[in-house]
Amino acid sequence: MDDKKLIAMRVAQELRPGYLVNLGIGLPTLVAAMVPKDADIFFQSENGIIGMHAIPEEGLEAEDLTEAGGSPISALPGAATFDSAMSFGLIRGGHLDVTVLGGLQVDQQGRLANWMVPGHMVPGMGGAMDLVTGARRVIVAMTHTAKGKPKIVENSTLPLTSQRRVDLIVTELAVIRPSEQGLVLQELAPGVEVETVQRATEARLIVPDEVSTMRFDSK
């Protein structure tokens, strides 16, 4: 299975009917395609939409229907669009049940760095700081390494998005739960060994006596 699809499928298992869920740009937008259209889960993008759905098929894109990064999305019947002031009012007001964000690094304390790409001009951190601070639950959806280098590190070399500890990290190798004690290895992807995850992780993982395998229950 494609790594990004596996990550998105596993993240979707964390969502429940009635949730208002922000999906960050990139990989997180794939999560919308992993839940049924009638799942009663409401996906939001901070540029001003509730009711966003999967990336449209090629040729069906609409220029004025995009996620926050400018990539095309689709919308469910009854979707609502509004301005940034309303959107960030929802975020800063604590109305989001979950935000799913991509990550460049997560450190030993579970703190996310996801807004500055090395070597690229960055106009600003966008909504990342608000989302990590305002959402009730923060899930990081990212590949475990980048060009062979670990993204779960002892100390981040990039500016932190927030001092808040995220709630869950989902990669193609594992599900990791940050805690006060450290990073707990909660689940392994099918066919993956504990040693494989630790080799791909700079930070030391807390490994319970029993680590379950990722499940992908149908909703």
Beta strands, then each sheet from edge to edge (+ up, - down):
strand 1: 20-23
strand 2: 42-45
strand 3: 49-53
strand 4: 74-81
strand 5: 98-101
strand 6: 105-106
strand 7: 112-113
strand 8: 137-141
strand 9: 145-146
strand 10: 149-150
strand 11: 168-170
strand 12: 174-178
strand 13: 183-188
strand 14: 205-206
strand 15: 212-213
sheet 1: 4+ 3- 2+ 1+ 5+ 8+ 11+ 12- 13+ 14+
sheet 2: 4+ 3- 2+ 1+ 5+ 8+ 11+ 12- 13+ 15+
sheet 3: 6+ 7-
sheet 4: 9+ 10-
end
